[in-house]
Amino acid sequence: MLNLLLTLAVAATPHAKPATNAKCPVLGGKVSEKSKTVVVRGQEYRLCCGGCDAQLLKDPDKYLEKDGTPKNARK
């Protein structure tokens, strides 16, 4: 059921900015252009595994700066 809701949420956000992150914002794993993505606040993020989408959607402030940059991104 959660996967269906996530799919619908992504489909309902056609104007999301494309993902540019090199690491998963949740676990910090490597990501590629083929990685699973999720849209949060109009920005698409690549994820390292299937469980990260629910975590990022549940508490985006834990993983993302106010400007949308992943907190684990290199500064």
C-alpha positions as CSV (number, residue, x, y, z in Angstrom):
1,M,0.0,0.0,0.0
2,L,2.8,2.4,0.9
3,N,4.5,1.7,-2.4
4,L,1.3,2.6,-4.3
5,L,1.0,5.9,-2.3
6,L,4.6,6.7,-3.0
7,T,4.2,6.0,-6.7
8,L,1.1,8.2,-6.9
9,A,2.9,11.0,-5.1
10,V,5.8,10.9,-7.6
11,A,3.4,10.7,-10.5
12,A,1.4,13.7,-9.2
13,T,4.6,15.9,-9.1
14,P,5.5,16.3,-12.7
15,H,7.5,19.5,-12.2
16,A,10.0,18.2,-9.7
17,K,13.6,19.3,-10.1
18,P,15.8,16.4,-11.2
19,A,18.0,14.6,-8.6
20,T,21.6,15.7,-8.3
21,N,22.6,14.0,-5.1
22,A,25.6,11.6,-5.2
23,K,24.8,9.9,-1.9
24,C,21.6,8.7,-0.4
25,P,20.3,11.4,2.0
26,V,19.2,8.8,4.5
27,L,21.9,6.1,4.7
28,G,24.7,7.8,2.7
29,G,25.0,4.9,0.3
30,K,26.2,5.4,-3.3
31,V,23.5,6.3,-5.8
32,S,23.4,6.4,-9.6
33,E,21.1,7.7,-12.4
34,K,19.4,4.3,-12.2
35,S,18.7,4.5,-8.5
36,K,15.2,4.7,-7.1
37,T,14.0,8.2,-6.6
38,V,11.5,10.1,-4.4
39,V,10.2,13.6,-4.6
40,V,10.2,15.8,-1.5
41,R,9.1,19.4,-1.6
42,G,9.4,19.6,-5.4
43,Q,12.9,18.1,-5.5
44,E,13.8,14.6,-6.6
45,Y,16.3,12.6,-4.6
46,R,18.1,9.4,-5.5
47,L,18.1,6.7,-2.8
48,C,20.4,3.7,-2.1
49,C,17.7,1.2,-1.2
50,G,13.9,0.7,-1.0
51,G,13.5,1.5,2.7
52,C,15.0,5.0,2.5
53,D,12.0,6.4,0.6
54,A,9.6,6.0,3.6
55,Q,12.2,7.4,6.0
56,L,12.8,10.5,3.9
57,L,9.1,11.1,3.3
58,K,8.3,10.6,7.0
59,D,10.9,13.1,8.3
60,P,12.5,15.2,5.6
61,D,13.9,17.8,8.1
62,K,16.0,15.0,9.6
63,Y,17.8,14.4,6.3
64,L,17.6,17.7,4.4
65,E,18.7,21.3,5.0
66,K,16.1,24.0,4.7
67,D,17.3,24.7,1.1
68,G,16.8,21.0,0.2
69,T,20.5,20.0,0.2
70,P,21.0,16.6,1.9
71,K,22.6,17.1,5.3
72,N,25.2,14.4,4.4
73,A,26.3,16.2,1.2
74,R,29.9,17.5,1.1
75,K,30.2,21.1,1.8
